Amino acid sequence: MTNNKQKENYNRLKLVLVEQGKTSRWLAEQIGKQENTVSRWCLNKVQPSLPQLAEIARVLDVDVRTLICPTK
């Protein structure tokens, strides 16, 4: 058995930032987080909490559901 399972994406944060022409550095400044924290969220290495997702959605002026990958 090989361990070639494709990494799952749980959030769409990087895509939404690209669509809006914004950077992870910009978002980090807006929400008071370290740039490396936002970068790990964008790479789906770790996930922001639900309150953090709500704050990100507010800053980006999107529905919070836009930031989450659908399960179906």
Beta strands, then each sheet from edge to edge (+ up, - down):
end
